[in-house]
Amino acid sequence: MEVDNHIKPPHKILGYTIRSRTRIYVSFIIPRVLELLIFIVEIVADSAVSYQHFKVRQLAFAWSTLILIWTPPLVTFLIITRSEGYRKESQQSLWKFLSLQLLKLLVFPIFMIYNICVKLFWSVEALFQNDNDEERMLCLSKTEATCISELYHLIQAYGQSAPQIILQLYHLLTQDMFRNYETTTVQAISLIFSSFNLAAITTTYQRFASQKQVGRPYPWATKASAEKTQRTLRKNQYLRQELLRKKRNSERTIHIFPESERILENFNRNREENLAGVHNVNDDVVDSKVYSSSNAHTANAIFSFENILEDGEHAPEELAPSVPSKTTAHDMTDPSKLFSRSLSQMETYKNMLILNAQLYIHDTIPRPPKLLTKDLNESQHHEEPPNPVNELTLISRDEVDFFLPHSTLILNGVEREDFAAKTIAFFGWIAFIIMRMLALSTFCVFYPKDFLIIIFVHYLVILIALLLEARAEKKVNLFSFCFLLAYIYIYVILEFRLKFKHLRFWLIGYCIFTVTENVVMTIVWYRCEEFESWWFYFICETIIYSGILFTASVLIYYCILKPKDIVVLLEDNGNS
């Protein structure tokens, strides 16, 4: 199905189709290997940092680091245990389910490593299968299967990695030259891999709301929920193809209506014949019932025309009334007779036009089946109940398949990014994170109270903007999620759960707002404070160069590598 290609990793890089084995490497194996490496190193480095802080009796930093390590698995545990979907899917008793989740919480690094290794195993297994083979597709489907560990990785990025960077940077910058270099070494490793993790998760979910709207499920969703989403998308994709096919078939049979040239030609030809008969005064005969007869025939013609519109089955039984062809000399001298004869001619011309329209409708215009046009009360009293199968399947040869429009919803979204786009976005977000974290941490060293004020104002401004953006949805859970989303926007911008109506406005506005904050904070401490360490000069230059690199990455991504926009047509059943 076409819709499946939009939600799976793309088969192209820079517009060029890649081989199946290459796609497995760049879309499955390499990301899983990097994910496994980043997770192991970050957990080990953060644990080592916490141990070093305990060792040198810096208990505040030690406990803060340890709490940040355990925050993501604890939040994941609370979400999973409160979800009825996960509980039903496990098909276990409540106590057994809770015991298993508690065990996963206590040994969460082993559990996360196991899930990553399982997906990596099926990715490698797919390489040993033939191209376009069902076994290879089955292996890739297991690689893309939803897993609870994906929820942990999302929470880890913004609940552990982001605050950990600010905490450890603050600790590094406040130390003098007689620092503990063992702690500094593991802190540097922690900072590097925390930045990698934060950039990777941001790259993965930066346009998730738009991708989800056109079919991408939550990576941690239950299997039942993911299958339901796929069935709905396939059903509506099939519906769209059927509607387009029926519409094309109907358009082939319906030409320009009315055919004004054909009707006008018949009308003029009959008019000339009638005028010739009117001016033949040698055979004039008085018709005392001209006007009344014309009215009677007009009524019959109109009645036949209405029957065609209502029933759509039969042509008129009788033709339109003919023109009186005889006129006496007495009629020529009587003004009332002349006026009556003129009215009779006008009625005749009108009847000719009605007849031509009747014949055209009968020969050309498609009509719906009787089941759609028959009077229900009449069928109940005068006929046997119709057989819906026969009425819909056994259509007479003069009828055409009739296109009935459906109430639909048009959803706009984007495809998944290819490997090149993800790479550029990854390095762009690393540059942005370095610029943002260095600006915040350095300013916090010199002005801790002002730092808290700036963070609070930033959070409040973003929260108001998110609530205004979400007011059209009128969902309580979405409004409550905006408070959490505003916290994420302290570090990066993410289109998650809330789809932006004006994407450019949000991206440009957020970048201008955040970069302005970084520049102002950097200028303040660089111009107003006195420092002797070369680290602060290096930090100032790094902030400037990171901002330039981020701007260049954004321009390359959105001007060249941006994923294509797609539109999905869904049937509106009232609760979509």
N, C-alpha and C positions, 0 to 999 in steps of 0.2 A: 504494500500500500504506500501511496505517496506520502501520507501523513507520518508514517513511521520514519521516513528518511529525515524528517525535520527534527525529530527528538533524539535520534541516535547520533553518535560521532560521525562527522561527515566523511564521505569517500573521496574528497578532493582537498588539495593543498594549493593555494593561490590559483584556483580555478582549474587545475589539472587533475584528472582522475588518477588515483594511485592504486597500486596493486593491493590485493587483499592482505597479503603478508605484511606489506609496508604499513597498511592501515592498522593491523594488529599491533605492530611495534609502536607506532606514534600515538595511537589512541588508547591502548590498553597496557602494554608491558612497561614502557618508559614511565608513564604517570604512576603506575602502581609501585615500581621500584623506588622512584623518588619519594612517594608518599610513605613507604615503609622506612626509608632512610631518615627522612625528616622527623617522623614520629619517634623512632628509637633514639636518635641523637638528642632531640629536644627534651624528652622525658628524662634521659640519663643526665643531661647537662643541668636541667633545672633541679633535679634531685641532688646533684653534686654541689650546686650553688647553695641550696638550703643547708646541706651538711657543713659546708665551709663557713656559713654564717653562724651556725650553732657552735662550730669549733672555736671561732674567735669571739664568742660571746656577744654577737650582735643579734639578740633574740627577736627584735622587731622585724628586721629584714628576713630572718630565718623563718619565722612563723608566717609572714606574708607570702614568701615564696612557696611554702608548703601548702598554704590554703589555696593559692592559685592553681597548684597542680591538681588538687582534689576537687576543685569546683566543677569542671566539666563532667567527670563521671558521676558526681552526685546529682547534678541537674538532669543528666540523661536518665539516671535511675528513677528520679521522681516523675519525669515525663512518661517513661515507659510503664511504670506501675499504675499510674492514674489513667492510662489509656485502655478503654474497653476493647478496642480493635486488636491490640497486641495480645491481650489476655485471651480473647476468643480464638485467635489464630494459633496460639500455643496448644490449645486443647488440653490444658492441664488444670488441676485444681488450684484454687487461689493460693493455698499455702505452698504448694510445689512451685508455682509460678514466681511467687515472691522470694522463695529460697534461692531459686536459680538466678534471679536478677540480683539478689544480694551477693551471691557468689561472684557474679560478673563484676559487680562494683568493687569487691575487695581485691580481685586480681585483674583489674581492668587493662593494664598494659598487655598481659598475655592474651586476653580476649581480643583486643584490638589488633594485635600482631597476627593472631590466628585468622581473623576475618580478611585482613589484607593479603595474607599468604594464600588463602583459598581462592580469592579472585585472581591473584597472580598465577596460581597453578592452572586454572582454566584458560587463562590467556595464553600461556605457553602451550597447553594442550591443543589449542586451536591451530597452532602452527603446524602440527603434525597431521592435520586433516587436509583433504583435497580442497581445492578452490570450489566455492559454491556448493559445497557438500552439506548435507543436513547435519552431520556430526559437528562440523565447524560452526554452523549457526547455533547449534545447541550449546556448544562451549561458550560462545560469545554471549548468548542469552544468560547463562549462569554468571558470567563476568559482570553483566549489567544488572543483575538481580538486586532488588532493594535490600538494604541491610541496616541494622540499628547503629552500627559503627559510624555510618555517614553522619548521623545526627551528632555523635560525639565530636567528630572532626570539626563540624561547624561551630559548636559551642566552644571547643578548645581554642579556635582561632581568636574569638573575640572575648572569651572569658579567661583565657590563660595567656596566650601569646602577646596580645596587645598590651594589657596592663603589666605583663612581665617585662616588656621592653622598657617602658617608662620607669618602672621600679629599679631595674638593674642599671639603667643609664644614670639615673639620679644618684644611685650609690657610687658608681664609678666617678662621677664628676665631683662628688663631695669629698673624695679621699685625697689625701696629700701624697707626697712622693714616697712616704714610708708605708706604702700599702702592702697588703698580702697579695703577691703575684699569683699564687695558686688560685685564689678566689677570682682574680682578674681574668685569668685564662679561661676558666670554665664560664665566667660571665660573658666573655666575648663569644664563645661557642654558642651559648644560650641565646644571645642577641641575634646572631647570624641566622640560626635555624628558626627562631621564633619569627623573624622577618620573612623568611622563606615560606613558613606555614601560613602566615597571615596573608601574604601576597597570593599564594596558590588558592586558598579558599575564596578570596575576593575575586580572583579571575574566574573561578568555577561558577560563582553565583552572582556575578555582576549584572546579568540581564535575566535572572531566573524567572521573574514574574512574567515577562514577555514570552519566554520559552515555555513556561508552564501553561500559559493561556492557549497555546497551540499544541499541547500534548505532552510536554516533558513532566513526568511525575516527580514527586519528592523522592530522593534517593533512599530515604529511610521509611517510606510508606509501607503499609502492610501489603502482602501479596494480593489480597482480595481487592484493596483499593486501587492498586496499580492495574490489575486485570480489568476492573470496571472502567477505568479511564481509557484503556486501550480499546475495549469493546465499543464504548461510546464514540470514540474518534473514528474507528473503522465503520461503524454504522452510519455516521453522518457523512463520512467521505463517500461511502457507497450511495447515500441519498443524494449527495451533490452530483455525482456522475449520472445518476438516473434522471434527475431534474434537467441537467444540461442536455442529455440525450433526447428526452421528450420535447424539450424546447426546440431543439434543432429539427426534429421531425415535424413539429407543428409549423415551423417557419418555412419549411420546404413546400407546404401545401397552401399556405396563406400568402397570396401575392398582394399587390396594391389593391385595396378596396376602399371605395368603389372604383371600378374600372370606368372612369368618367368618359374616356374616349369612345369605348364600345357602346356605352349607354347613350351618349350624345349622338353617335352615328345612327343608331337604330331610331332614336327619337326624331332626328331630322329627316330620315328617309320616310317614316310614317307620316310626318307632318306634311312633306311635299305631296304624298299620295292623297292625303285628306284635303289639302287645299285644292288639288286638281279636281277632286269630286265636288267640292263646294261650289266652285266657279262654273261647273257644267250646268247652266241654267236651262238648257233645252229639255232636260228630263226631270225638271223640278217637280216634286210631289210633296204635298203638305203632310207633315207628321205631327199630329196634334198632341203626341205624347213624348215629345223630344226631351223636355226638361225633366219630367218625372222619371222617364226610363233611364236617363243618364244618372240621376241620383241613385236609383236602385242598383245599377251596375257598379257605381262607385262604392256603395256600401258592401256589395259582394266582394269586390276586389280587396278592399281594406280588411274584410273579415278573413279572406284567404291569406293575406299577408300576415295577419296576427296568428293564424294557425301555424304558419311556417315557423314563426319566431318561438311559439310556445312548444309545439310538438317536434318540429324539425325533421319531419319524415316525408311529407307529401308535397308535390307541386300543386298549384291552384287547379281546381277541377274545371273552371271555366275561364275564358279569356276576358280581357278587359273589354268594356263596351265599345262598340263601333261608333264611328262618327255619322251623324245623319247626312246622307249624301244628296238629298232632294230638298229643294226649296221652291215654293211657288212665288208667282209675281205678287200675290197679295201679301206674302210675308216680307217681300222686299220693300213694300211701301209702309208697313206697320212697324213703328219704332220699337214697340214692346217685343214683337217677334224677333226683330234683329238683335235686340239685347239678350233675349233668351237664347238665340242661336250662338251668340258670342260666348255666353256662359257655358253652353254645351260643349263648345270647342275646347275651352280651357279645362273643363272636367275631363275631356277625352285625353288631352295631352298629359294631364296628371296621371290618369289611369295607365297610359302607356309607360310612363316612367316607373310606376309601381310594378307593372308586369315585368319590365326588364330587371328590376331589382329582385323580384321574386325568383325569376329564373336563374339569376346570378347566384343568389343565396343557395338555391337548391343544388346547383351544379358545382359550386366551388367551396363555400364556407363549411368547415368541419363542425359537427354538432356533438354535444356530449351524449353519452348513453341515456337510454330511457330512465334508468334507475336514478339518475341525477335530476331529471326534469319532470318526472311523473308526479302528479298530485297524490300525496299519501292517503288522504281521506277518500279520494275517488277510487284508488286501487283497493282500499279495504272494503268498499261497498259494492263495487261492480266487477272486480276481478279477483282471481286467486292471488295470494301473496307471491310476488316474483322471486325467482331463484337468483340470488346475488351472483352466484358463480356463472350461470348462463348469461345473465345480463352483462357482466363485465368481460367475459371471455368470448362469447359468441356475438361479435359485433358485425353488422351487415357490411357489405363490401363498399358501400358508398359513404361510410363513416371513417373518420381518421382518429387516431389516438389523440386524446384531448389533454392538453397540458394544464394541470391544476397547480397553482402556486402554493407554497408552504410558508408558514411563518418562520422566519429564520433569524439567526443572530450572526453578525459578521465580526469575527475576532481577529485582531491584528497582533502579530508577534514576530519573532526573529528565529532564525535557524541556530543550531549550535555552532560555535566557533571552530574553525579548522586549526591544525597544529601551528601554522604560522601566526595566525591571529592570537592564539593563546600564548605563544611565546612572547610576542611583542607586548601583549597586555600584562603578562607576568613581570617582565622587566620594568614596564612602566609603573606598576603598582609597587614594586620594590623601591624605585626611586621616590615615589610619593610617600611611602611609609618612612623611609630614611629621613626625608625632609621634615615630615610632620613630627616624628618622634624626637628628633634632635632639637627641633624648635621648642617643643613642649618641655622636654626634660631640662634643657639648658635654662629656659626662662624660670622653671620651677626652682632651680638652684639659687637664683638671685632673688626672685620675688615669689615666694610660696603662696602668700595670700592673694596677690594679684593673679597668680596662676589659677587658683580655684575660682576666682570671679570670672575669668575669661572662659573657663570650661563651663561654668554654669550658664553664662550668657549664650555661648555657642549651643549648648544643649537646649535651652529655652527657645531660641530662634528656630532651630531645626524642628523641634517638637511642634511649634505652632504651624510651621509650613506643612508638616506631615499630616496634622489633623485637618488642615484646610484641604489637602489633597485627598484625604480619605473620607471626607464628609459625604461625598456622592454615594459611597458604598452603603452607608447606614448599617454597619455591622459593629456590634459591641466588641467582639474579639479583635477586630482589626484596629479599632480605636485604642484598645489596651496594648496591642502589639506595637503601636507607634511609640510608646514610652521606651520600649526596649530597642526599637529601631533607631531612635534618636541617640541612644548611647553608642551604637555602632557607628553612627555618623560623626562622632567625635574623632574617629580615626580615618575611616574611608566612607565612600558612598556605595550603596548597594540597593539594587532594585529587587527587593525580596518581599513577598507577600503583598506589597502595594505596587501596582503598575502605574508608572508615571504617564499622565496624559500629555504632558509637554516635556519630553525627554531632554531636548536640547536646553530648555530653560533650567532644568534641574542640574544637569551636568555643568553647564557654563556657570550658573549661579553658585553652585557648591564650590567649584574650583576657584572662582574669584574670591569668594568669602573665606575659604580656608587658606589659600595662598597669601591673601592680605593679612590674615592673622599671623601666619608664620613670618612674613617679612617684617611686620611691625614689632613682634616680640624679639626677633633677632636684632633689629636696629636698636631697640631700647637697651638690651643688655650689652651690646657691642660698643655703643657710644657712651653709655652712662656708667659702666662698671670698669674697675681696674683689675686686671688679672695678669699673672706672670707666665702661666703655663701656655705652651704652644698648642695644647689641645683645643683651646677655645678659638684660636685663629683657624685651625684645621676644621673645626665644626662649622664655623661661619662659611668657609669656602665650600664645604660639603653640602650645606643647605642650598647654596646658590646653584651648584652644579647639578644637584639632584632635581631641583625645580626645572632647570633647562632640559634635562633628560626626560623628565615626566611630560613636559609640554610636547617635545618631539615625538614621544611614544603615542600620546593621545592623537596628534595630527596624523601619524602614519596609520594608526588603528582605524580611526573614523573616516579617513579619506580614502584608504586603499583596502584595508583588511576587514572592515566592518561586515558582519554576517548579513545575509539578505533578509529583507522583510518579506513575510509571508502572510497570507490571509486564509483563514479557515472558516467555512460555512457550517454552522450548527443549526439543527432543528430546534426551534423554541417551543418547548413543551410546557411553558408556564413556570417551571422551577429551575431553569438553567442558571 
